[in-house]
Structure formats: structure tokens, C-alpha cells
């Protein structure tokens, strides 16, 4: 083979490797609901039972947003099931997922910790 043919073969191999990595990354996000709940509880140091229902506490509200966003990010779960699990309204779940509420440093920091633990 001449030099041009070798470069074409090398580029094809690189593309296949990239596709394989992408597939592995998607499969790496498979996690059970129970495992995700445990990770979030460990990171936030607050049990799921304490954030159920409506509250005026900003911290509890932010942690609830973490649950909603991470459930949609890492597992396949309907919005209704998330609402039932957290004992909140469907509209709250929809509003959080649509980006109606702004994220703050607290949420961003905890999200990074959760991402690290899920990817392990």
C-alpha cells in the first residue's frame, strides 16, 4: 500500500474506535433507581424520606431538583413516577426538567459529585 491508502485505513479505524467509545459511554450510564437514590443520599447526606412533599426550605427544594434531573439523566423513568416517588406534583417535575428553575452553585457542586459516583 502506498502512503495515501494507509492514511485512509487509519482514519477509518479511528472513526470505528470513536463510535465504540460512544456506545460504551451510553451503556455506562445504566444504573438502577435504587443505586442512584443511594448515591444521591450519600452525596447530599439527606435521606429521600426527608425531601418528600412540598417544603419552603431552599436546601430541600434544591436536593429535590437534583433527584428529578438525575433520574431523567441516568435512568428511564416517567415523570409521573418521579412525582409519585418524591410526593410532589407532576407540574413541578415538568418545570424542573424544562429549566424553569435556575441552578445555583450548590446544585452544580452536588451534580458534579453525583456524576463522578455514577461513572465509577
C-alpha positions in Angstrom: 0.0 0.0 0.0 1.1 3.5 -0.6 1.1 6.3 1.9 -2.4 7.6 0.9 -4.1 4.2 1.4 -2.5 3.8 4.8 -3.9 7.2 6.0 -7.4 6.2 4.8 -7.3 2.9 6.7 -6.0 4.7 9.8 -8.8 7.3 9.7 -11.4 4.5 9.3 -10.1 2.8 12.3 -10.2 6.0 14.4 -13.8 6.5 13.4 -14.8 3.0 14.5 -13.0 3.5 17.8 -14.9 6.7 18.4 -18.2 5.1 17.7 -17.3 2.2 20.1 -16.4 4.6 22.9 -19.7 6.5 22.4 -21.6 3.2 22.7 -19.7 2.2 25.8 -20.3 5.6 27.4 -24.1 5.3 26.8 -24.1 1.8 28.3 -22.0 3.0 31.3 -25.0 5.2 32.4 -27.2 2.1 33.1 -27.9 2.3 36.8 -30.8 1.2 38.9 -33.2 3.6 40.6 -32.2 2.3 44.0 -28.5 2.7 43.3 -29.0 6.2 42.1 -31.0 7.1 45.2 -28.3 5.7 47.4 -25.6 7.8 45.5 -27.6 11.0 45.9 -28.3 10.2 49.6 -24.6 9.8 50.2 -23.6 12.9 48.3 -26.3 15.1 49.9 -26.2 13.4 53.3 -30.0 13.6 53.4 -32.3 10.6 53.1 -35.0 10.5 50.4 -37.8 10.5 53.0 -36.8 13.9 54.3 -37.3 15.6 50.9 -40.7 14.2 50.1 -43.6 16.5 49.7 -43.6 20.3 49.4 -41.4 22.5 51.6 -40.3 26.1 51.9 -36.7 25.0 52.6 -34.4 26.1 49.8 -31.9 23.3 50.5 -34.6 20.6 50.4 -36.0 22.1 47.2 -32.6 22.1 45.6 -32.0 18.5 46.5 -35.3 17.5 45.1 -34.3 19.2 41.8 -31.1 17.0 41.9 -33.3 13.9 42.1 -35.5 15.0 39.3 -32.7 15.9 36.9 -30.5 12.9 37.7 -33.5 10.4 37.4 -34.1 11.7 33.9 -30.3 11.8 33.1 -29.3 8.3 34.2 -32.4 6.1 34.2 -35.6 5.8 32.1 -38.4 6.8 34.4 -41.7 8.5 33.6 -42.3 12.0 35.1 -45.4 10.6 36.9 -43.3 8.0 38.7 -40.7 10.7 39.7 -43.6 12.9 41.1 -45.1 10.0 43.0 -41.7 8.9 44.4 -41.0 12.5 45.6 -44.6 13.1 46.6 -44.9 16.3 44.5 -47.0 17.4 41.6 -46.4 16.4 38.0 -46.1 20.1 37.1 -43.2 20.6 39.4 -41.3 17.7 37.7 -42.1 19.2 34.3 -41.0 22.7 35.4 -37.6 21.4 36.7 -36.9 19.4 33.6 -37.8 22.3 31.3 -35.3 24.5 33.0 -37.8 26.9 34.6 -35.8 27.0 37.9 -32.2 28.2 37.8 -29.4 26.2 39.1 -27.1 27.6 41.8 -23.5 26.7 42.9 -24.9 24.2 45.5 -26.8 22.2 42.8 -23.9 22.3 40.4 -21.4 21.1 43.0 -23.6 18.2 44.1 -24.3 17.3 40.4 -20.6 17.0 39.8 -20.2 14.7 42.8 -23.1 12.6 41.6 -21.7 12.4 38.1 -18.4 11.1 39.5 -20.0 8.4 41.6 -22.3 7.2 38.8 -19.4 6.9 36.3 -17.3 4.8 38.7 
